[in-house]
Amino acid sequence: MSPQKRIVVTGASGLIGKALCRSLRTQGHTVVPIRWRYLELTPALLQSLEGADAIIHLAGTPIVRRWTKTAQREISDSRVAATRALSQALAQLQKKPACFIAMSGINRYGFSRPHEQLTEDSTVSTAGFLGQLCADWEAATQPAQAAGIRTINLRTGIVLAASGGALAQMLTPFKLGLGGPIGSGKQQLSWIQLEDLVTLISWLLETPELQGPVNAVAPNPLSQIEFARALAAHLHRPCFLPLPAWAVKGLWGQMGQETLLADLAVYPQRALHHGFKFRTPDLTAALQLALSE
């Protein structure tokens, strides 16, 4: 076991944060969950950051909703403004953390890259709201990087867990036998099981040679129709009721186009190259683990 660390976690009450904090405490680390209004860096917050060995920044308001101008501003502020303020605070500390892990997303590659295998070496894109958001989100960590803090931008795909996120929202229609492909079903979907994501974050804390972008996805992206069929088979339900692209755009607008209809086959090249082992690299095993929670 690695030496005990004092680890500050933002977004500790969310799906990923709860699982991560539980895992870190089990490993013997001291976890300090912090909450703050993301534009107010108080003396108490600075004090809680001082002397931490690592900072894991997961906080952000929900993305899955209609993107009105107000919603877009809230989403951006809760990620970009918050990350910039936190990064600037870390740069000012007397004893800086050795590692700063900040969430990002695979939409750093855009939202439609058919027939491409995307790795950390692929060209990035600011296409769409999420593409620009992820670009700004990662740029907001620059003050910490400039201060010499090892900074990781965790480009995360769909996180599979029955307790929340996209999979939890899919379960009801599929259990009712109303599941099926979304859009053409051909678009590639990049995912990661929650426990693998938690393990990856812990592993990154102990892998000092890694910094910059890291794709937090399983090594086996697959088409949306393959995903739908696998989920239906696991639940012993049919998979025949499609949700056409026009309906997705009508129900959710731009959000639906950039998430449900996104076409991104992303691979965790850097994690695999440095020896990370996925517990559930294939979807069947991932669904079995997620739905046994």
Secondary structure, 3 states (H helix, E strand, C coil): CCCCCEEEEECCCCHHHHHHHHHHHHCCCEEEEECCCCCCCCHHHHHHHCCCCEEEECCCCCCCCCCCHHHHHHHHHHHHHHHHHHHHHHHHCCCCCCEEEEEEEHHHHCCECCCCCECCCCCCCCCHHHHHHHHHHHHCCHHHHHCCCEEEEEEECEEECCCCHHHHHHHHHHHCCCCCCECCCCCEECEEEHHHHHHHHHHHHCCCCCCEEEEECCCCCEEHHHHHHHHHHHCCCCCCCCECHHHHHHHHCHHHHHCCCCECCECCHHHHHCCCCCCCCCHHHHHHHHCCC
